[in-house]
Amino acid sequence: MHNIGGIFPNEARIDKARAFNLSLFKEELALPMIIHQKLSQLLAKQVFEIVDEEYYQRFAAIPL
């Protein structure tokens, strides 16, 4: 589940994150590959309807 955000290519991740109103750090803007973590968490919530916050703490360093 952690890598499901990888469905978006690196060059599209900044735009996708902004479209979903995710906050981005300057490091993520410089290296969009690491945005997959936030996108994965968002997809888990919205697509797979996983609502257990403890679940997200297992693979996401930063809460949405």
N, C-alpha and C positions, 0 to 999 in steps of 0.2 A: 504494500500500500504506500510505503514511503516514496517510492519512485514513480508513482502513477502520474505525477505532475510532469514527468518527462515526456508525456505525449505531445507537449508543446515544444517545438524546436527552440533552441537558445535564442535565436533572433526574434522570436515572437513572445518570449516570456515577460519582458518588461511591459509590453502593450497589454497582454492578458492580465497581468497582475494589476495594472492600473484600471483596466475595465472592471475588475472585481473589487476595486477600491482597497487593494492591499497596500499597506505602507511598505516602502522599500528603503533600505539603507544605501548609502553611497557605494558600499562594497558590492551590493547586489546589482546596482546599476553598472558597475565596472565588470562584474563577472556574473552575467545572467544565469549561468548554469546552476547557481546555488538557489535561485528562486523556486526551483522545482519543489522544494520542501514546503513552502507556503502554498503553492498551487496544489500539491498533493493533499494537504490538510483541508483545503477548501473543497476539493473534489470529493473527499471522503465524507464531508458534512453534507454537501448539496446533492451529490449524485447517489452515494451509497447510504446516505442518511445515518451515518454513524454519529451518535451524539455523546458518547462516553468521553469526557475530557481526559480521563486518565489514559485512555487509548492514545490520544494525541501526544501526550507527554512522553510516550515511548519512542516516538520518531520525530517529533518536532521540538526544536530548541526554543522557538519563539512562538508564543500563542498568537493567534490571529486577532 
